[in-house]
């Protein structure tokens, strides 16, 4: 009888752990996307290529991804790329209780090209 009372709580806790794992994965992908976008802008001096580089580097939903570039991409100056991603919370039961998680990462690199 106690098992029947505890099972829903344990199942919800397990689903919450899965959701946290998915958000952590999205956080790692956001960081990787920001690094790759900054590298492309720093090397090629092309701010327009930042979004495509970020999307190519990580498996993120393009509709949930925002990439912004600031600073001068001229050689010897700093360029900063900020990637913002709204990570979905779509695990059954848990996802309905939580809003999407907004992840932001900025990377600054020295422009070369």
Backbone as ProteinMPNN parsed JSONL, in Angstrom:
{"seq_chain_A": "XXXXXXXXXXXXXXXXXXXXXXXXXXXXXXXXXXXXXXXXXXXXXXXXXXXXXXXXXXXXXXXXXXXXXXXXXXXXXXXXXXXXXXXXXXXXXXXXXXXXXXXXXXXXXXXXX", "coords_chain_A": {"N_chain_A": [[0.811, -1.188, 0.0], [1.95, 1.252, 0.757], [3.697, 1.603, -1.314], [2.063, 2.242, -3.472], [1.321, 4.786, -2.768], [3.703, 6.182, -2.824], [4.736, 5.858, -5.364], [3.725, 7.731, -7.447], [5.053, 10.096, -6.66], [7.754, 9.375, -6.85], [7.883, 8.795, -9.594], [7.335, 11.334, -10.667], [9.557, 12.711, -9.692], [11.587, 11.369, -11.08], [10.962, 12.099, -13.726], [11.413, 14.829, -13.494], [14.178, 14.858, -13.111], [14.981, 13.958, -15.639], [14.096, 16.133, -17.189], [15.727, 18.197, -16.171], [18.188, 17.224, -17.02], [17.881, 17.499, -19.807], [17.753, 20.287, -20.038], [20.294, 20.982, -19.11], [21.817, 19.816, -21.133], [20.993, 21.441, -23.284], [22.086, 23.816, -22.373], [24.843, 23.325, -22.558], [25.036, 22.999, -25.328], [24.299, 25.573, -26.121], [26.463, 27.082, -25.172], [28.505, 25.968, -26.73], [27.593, 26.701, -29.28], [27.792, 29.494, -29.112], [30.567, 29.836, -28.854], [31.468, 28.818, -31.302], [30.2, 30.545, -33.123], [31.396, 32.991, -32.412], [34.037, 32.417, -33.083], [33.879, 32.148, -35.883], [33.09, 34.738, -36.624], [35.288, 36.198, -35.685], [37.387, 35.211, -37.228], [36.596, 35.343, -39.956], [35.488, 37.847, -40.249], [32.752, 38.352, -40.604], [29.773, 39.16, -39.664], [27.257, 38.298, -40.336], [27.444, 35.578, -40.702], [27.393, 34.451, -38.246], [25.004, 33.422, -37.062], [24.398, 31.194, -38.699], [26.677, 29.696, -38.221], [26.393, 29.165, -35.493], [24.054, 27.621, -35.514], [24.948, 25.484, -37.045], [26.837, 24.367, -35.381], [25.587, 23.326, -33.15], [22.851, 21.283, -32.133], [20.237, 22.843, -32.15], [16.98, 24.295, -31.914], [16.115, 26.363, -34.525], [14.088, 28.322, -34.406], [13.99, 29.047, -31.777], [16.331, 30.271, -31.203], [18.531, 33.02, -30.781], [20.94, 35.182, -32.077], [23.367, 37.576, -31.491], [25.703, 40.074, -32.475], [28.311, 42.063, -31.313], [30.552, 44.845, -31.17], [33.56, 45.661, -32.978], [34.559, 44.011, -35.904], [37.009, 44.341, -36.972], [40.495, 43.721, -37.598], [42.381, 42.993, -34.682], [40.637, 44.048, -32.818], [38.07, 43.554, -30.309], [35.424, 41.215, -30.565], [32.152, 40.408, -29.711], [29.932, 37.786, -29.237], [26.643, 36.979, -28.581], [24.559, 34.439, -27.605], [21.286, 33.436, -27.335], [18.977, 31.158, -26.102], [15.857, 29.624, -25.942], [15.135, 27.09, -24.051], [13.109, 24.296, -24.406], [10.626, 23.011, -22.167], [9.484, 20.11, -22.16], [8.979, 17.593, -21.181], [6.715, 15.08, -20.259], [4.172, 15.837, -17.876], [6.031, 17.199, -16.056], [6.957, 19.232, -17.748], [4.691, 20.746, -18.187], [4.44, 22.059, -15.833], [6.508, 23.846, -15.682], [7.982, 26.825, -17.057], [9.482, 27.675, -20.259], [13.047, 27.567, -20.324], [15.319, 30.175, -20.344], [18.358, 30.463, -21.832], [21.489, 32.003, -21.886], [24.521, 32.89, -23.411], [27.65, 34.426, -23.7], [30.458, 35.163, -25.739], [33.672, 36.459, -26.129], [36.053, 37.343, -28.488], [39.239, 37.96, -30.011], [39.418, 39.719, -32.967], [40.601, 38.514, -36.066], [40.565, 38.528, -38.859]], "CA_chain_A": [[0.0, 0.0, 0.0], [2.819, 2.422, 0.778], [4.282, 1.727, -2.653], [1.078, 2.925, -4.31], [1.313, 6.191, -2.402], [5.006, 6.772, -3.122], [5.038, 5.719, -6.796], [3.572, 8.972, -8.222], [6.088, 11.054, -6.281], [9.004, 8.883, -7.429], [7.782, 8.978, -11.041], [7.472, 12.766, -10.943], [10.961, 13.055, -9.442], [12.374, 10.83, -12.198], [10.706, 12.952, -14.887], [12.09, 16.093, -13.232], [15.604, 14.621, -13.377], [15.124, 13.92, -17.096], [13.954, 17.507, -17.681], [16.944, 18.924, -15.81], [19.224, 16.741, -17.942], [17.664, 18.114, -21.119], [18.12, 21.706, -19.94], [21.758, 21.019, -19.024], [22.298, 19.546, -22.498], [20.769, 22.666, -24.065], [23.062, 24.814, -21.897], [26.134, 22.971, -23.159], [24.934, 23.296, -26.756], [24.295, 27.03, -26.258], [27.85, 27.512, -24.998], [29.245, 25.547, -27.922], [27.139, 27.528, -30.399], [28.36, 30.839, -28.94], [32.005, 29.762, -29.162], [31.651, 28.633, -32.744], [29.793, 31.781, -33.799], [32.44, 33.986, -32.168], [35.218, 32.027, -33.862], [33.624, 32.466, -37.292], [33.112, 36.196, -36.775], [36.654, 36.672, -35.448], [38.287, 34.794, -38.31], [36.132, 35.729, -41.295], [34.994, 39.222, -40.241], [31.428, 38.301, -41.213], [28.779, 39.057, -38.596], [26.095, 37.586, -40.854], [27.67, 34.133, -40.637], [27.361, 34.005, -36.85], [23.823, 32.586, -36.802], [24.532, 29.895, -39.374], [27.728, 28.95, -37.517], [25.811, 28.692, -34.235], [23.124, 26.539, -35.825], [25.711, 24.334, -37.526], [27.656, 23.801, -34.309], [24.772, 22.686, -32.118], [21.528, 20.824, -32.552], [19.268, 23.693, -31.47], [15.84, 24.709, -32.727], [16.365, 27.716, -35.042], [13.032, 29.254, -34.001], [14.198, 29.408, -30.378], [17.705, 30.755, -31.082], [18.836, 34.396, -31.158], [22.378, 35.445, -32.08], [23.696, 38.978, -31.713], [27.139, 40.355, -32.549], [28.639, 43.441, -30.955], [31.967, 45.143, -31.297], [34.08, 45.766, -34.335], [35.229, 42.799, -36.373], [38.264, 44.697, -37.637], [41.614, 43.012, -36.975], [42.926, 43.542, -33.453], [39.599, 44.51, -31.896], [37.259, 42.493, -29.719], [34.073, 40.987, -31.064], [31.395, 39.621, -28.74], [28.738, 37.126, -29.768], [25.731, 36.533, -27.529], [23.577, 33.464, -28.082], [20.18, 33.228, -26.409], [18.167, 30.014, -26.516], [14.742, 29.26, -25.065], [15.088, 25.632, -23.971], [11.742, 23.862, -24.117], [10.366, 22.061, -21.087], [8.437, 19.324, -22.802], [8.82, 16.278, -20.576], [5.338, 14.961, -19.769], [3.846, 16.221, -16.503], [6.951, 18.21, -15.539], [6.996, 20.339, -18.689], [3.498, 21.58, -18.009], [4.592, 22.817, -14.589], [7.623, 24.786, -15.809], [8.097, 27.629, -18.265], [10.73, 27.474, -20.994], [14.219, 28.112, -19.648], [16.089, 31.032, -21.24], [19.793, 30.284, -21.641], [22.259, 33.017, -22.591], [25.964, 32.76, -23.286], [28.418, 35.407, -24.492], [31.876, 34.846, -25.945], [34.432, 37.551, -26.721], [37.306, 36.901, -29.11], [40.014, 38.961, -30.733], [39.208, 39.576, -34.409], [41.831, 38.258, -36.802], [40.471, 38.716, -40.303]], "C_chain_A": [[0.864, 1.265, 0.0], [3.427, 2.674, -0.6], [3.339, 2.496, -3.584], [1.012, 4.42, -3.988], [2.596, 6.906, -2.826], [5.302, 6.778, -4.622], [4.826, 7.007, -7.595], [4.65, 10.018, -7.909], [7.431, 10.648, -6.884], [8.997, 9.07, -8.948], [7.944, 10.451, -11.42], [8.908, 13.231, -10.722], [11.853, 12.558, -10.573], [12.179, 11.678, -13.454], [11.373, 14.318, -14.719], [13.59, 15.969, -13.49], [15.858, 14.584, -14.878], [15.039, 15.328, -17.67], [15.183, 18.335, -17.359], [18.093, 18.5, -16.718], [19.092, 17.355, -19.321], [18.036, 19.593, -21.114], [19.638, 21.85, -19.849], [22.368, 20.757, -20.394], [22.132, 20.781, -23.379], [21.75, 23.754, -23.65], [24.436, 24.561, -22.513], [26.125, 23.297, -24.649], [24.92, 24.802, -27.016], [25.708, 27.59, -26.124], [28.682, 27.165, -26.219], [28.868, 26.4, -29.134], [27.73, 28.937, -30.312], [29.846, 30.853, -29.28], [32.244, 29.653, -30.667], [31.276, 29.889, -33.516], [30.845, 32.872, -33.613], [33.692, 33.681, -32.969], [35.048, 32.406, -35.334], [33.687, 33.97, -37.519], [34.537, 36.722, -36.619], [37.587, 36.343, -36.609], [37.872, 35.401, -39.65], [35.591, 37.154, -41.38], [33.622, 39.326, -40.916], [30.385, 38.069, -40.118], [27.544, 38.283, -39.05], [26.227, 36.075, -40.771], [27.559, 33.582, -39.227], [26.187, 33.075, -36.575], [23.951, 31.223, -37.46], [25.621, 29.052, -38.72], [27.191, 28.383, -36.208], [24.862, 27.525, -34.475], [23.859, 25.291, -36.313], [26.498, 23.64, -36.433], [26.842, 23.002, -33.298], [23.406, 22.326, -32.672], [20.467, 21.577, -31.753], [18.172, 24.091, -32.439], [16.052, 26.146, -33.206], [15.316, 28.741, -34.617], [13.217, 29.749, -32.569], [15.557, 30.068, -30.142], [17.829, 32.195, -31.557], [20.335, 34.592, -31.035], [22.582, 36.933, -32.343], [25.205, 39.161, -31.635], [27.347, 41.814, -32.187], [30.147, 43.62, -31.011], [32.38, 45.175, -32.755], [34.797, 44.48, -34.709], [36.509, 43.129, -37.129], [39.426, 44.049, -36.89], [42.164, 43.747, -35.754], [41.902, 44.041, -32.462], [38.805, 43.309, -31.37], [35.89, 42.425, -30.381], [33.376, 40.057, -30.067], [30.147, 39.067, -29.409], [27.921, 36.632, -28.58], [24.678, 35.632, -28.154], [22.547, 33.277, -26.979], [19.298, 32.121, -26.952], [17.087, 29.752, -25.477], [14.603, 27.744, -25.081], [13.674, 25.191, -23.605], [11.694, 22.923, -22.908], [9.181, 21.221, -21.539], [8.317, 17.904, -22.276], [7.403, 16.182, -20.019], [5.236, 15.223, -18.264], [4.735, 17.346, -15.986], [6.961, 19.434, -16.445], [5.814, 21.278, -18.549], [3.603, 22.452, -16.763], [5.631, 23.932, -14.696], [7.514, 25.584, -17.1], [9.375, 27.243, -19.0], [11.863, 28.165, -20.258], [15.02, 28.91, -20.665], [17.565, 30.918, -20.869], [20.534, 31.315, -22.48], [23.735, 32.786, -22.341], [26.628, 33.757, -24.216], [29.863, 34.98, -24.556], [32.52, 36.042, -26.639], [35.745, 37.0, -27.244], [37.969, 38.089, -29.81], [39.867, 38.712, -32.227], [40.556, 39.441, -35.125], [41.747, 38.694, -38.252], [39.926, 39.988, -40.761]], "O_chain_A": [[0.541, 2.238, -0.682], [3.642, 3.82, -0.995], [3.788, 3.311, -4.391], [0.678, 5.226, -4.857], [2.573, 8.094, -3.148], [6.052, 7.632, -5.095], [5.708, 7.356, -8.381], [5.1, 10.737, -8.801], [8.166, 11.502, -7.379], [10.012, 9.464, -9.523], [8.623, 10.768, -12.397], [9.417, 14.055, -11.481], [12.78, 13.258, -10.981], [13.144, 11.945, -14.172], [11.845, 14.901, -15.695], [14.201, 16.889, -14.033], [16.859, 15.129, -15.342], [15.825, 15.684, -18.547], [15.639, 19.106, -18.203], [18.889, 19.339, -17.139], [20.098, 17.699, -19.942], [18.583, 20.094, -22.097], [20.206, 22.757, -20.457], [23.338, 21.413, -20.774], [23.038, 21.128, -24.138], [22.198, 24.534, -24.49], [25.108, 25.5, -22.942], [27.109, 23.819, -25.174], [25.468, 25.262, -28.019], [26.101, 28.476, -26.884], [29.476, 27.98, -26.688], [29.735, 26.776, -29.922], [28.124, 29.507, -31.329], [30.326, 31.785, -29.925], [33.117, 30.32, -31.221], [31.966, 30.259, -34.465], [31.153, 33.599, -34.557], [34.34, 34.595, -33.479], [35.975, 32.927, -35.955], [34.273, 34.426, -38.5], [34.943, 37.614, -37.363], [38.481, 37.126, -36.928], [38.713, 35.913, -40.39], [35.268, 37.624, -42.471], [33.359, 40.248, -41.688], [30.145, 36.936, -39.7], [26.859, 37.675, -38.227], [25.221, 35.365, -40.77], [27.625, 32.368, -39.032], [26.356, 32.045, -35.923], [23.643, 30.204, -36.841], [25.507, 27.827, -38.667], [27.5, 27.246, -35.852], [24.868, 26.551, -33.723], [23.439, 24.17, -36.028], [26.797, 22.451, -36.544], [27.37, 22.091, -32.66], [22.883, 22.989, -33.568], [19.877, 21.043, -30.814], [18.407, 24.211, -33.641], [16.159, 27.057, -32.385], [15.637, 29.922, -34.484], [12.648, 30.774, -32.195], [15.898, 30.391, -29.004], [17.299, 32.555, -32.608], [20.939, 34.223, -30.028], [22.038, 37.483, -33.3], [25.893, 38.507, -30.851], [26.649, 42.694, -32.688], [30.909, 42.659, -30.911], [31.633, 44.764, -33.643], [35.557, 43.93, -33.911], [37.037, 42.283, -37.85], [39.348, 43.851, -35.678], [42.383, 44.958, -35.785], [42.269, 44.427, -31.352], [38.868, 42.208, -31.918], [35.286, 43.446, -30.71], [33.942, 39.052, -29.637], [29.402, 39.796, -30.064], [28.439, 35.958, -27.69], [23.998, 36.012, -29.107], [22.894, 32.995, -25.832], [18.915, 32.14, -28.121], [17.368, 29.668, -24.282], [14.025, 27.177, -26.009], [13.109, 25.655, -22.615], [12.617, 22.143, -22.673], [8.025, 21.584, -21.325], [7.615, 17.087, -22.873], [6.938, 17.118, -19.369], [6.126, 14.86, -17.495], [4.219, 18.361, -15.519], [6.972, 20.562, -15.953], [5.941, 22.481, -18.773], [2.924, 23.473, -16.659], [5.631, 24.86, -13.888], [7.018, 25.086, -18.111], [10.243, 26.571, -18.443], [11.671, 29.216, -19.646], [15.366, 28.394, -21.728], [17.968, 31.233, -19.749], [20.235, 31.48, -23.663], [24.156, 32.521, -21.214], [26.227, 33.917, -25.368], [30.431, 34.499, -23.576], [31.983, 36.571, -27.612], [36.46, 36.285, -26.541], [37.321, 39.08, -30.145], [40.16, 37.616, -32.704], [41.513, 40.157, -34.828], [42.729, 39.171, -38.82], [39.818, 40.215, -41.966]]}, "name": "protein", "num_of_chains": 1, "seq": "XXXXXXXXXXXXXXXXXXXXXXXXXXXXXXXXXXXXXXXXXXXXXXXXXXXXXXXXXXXXXXXXXXXXXXXXXXXXXXXXXXXXXXXXXXXXXXXXXXXXXXXXXXXXXXXXX"}
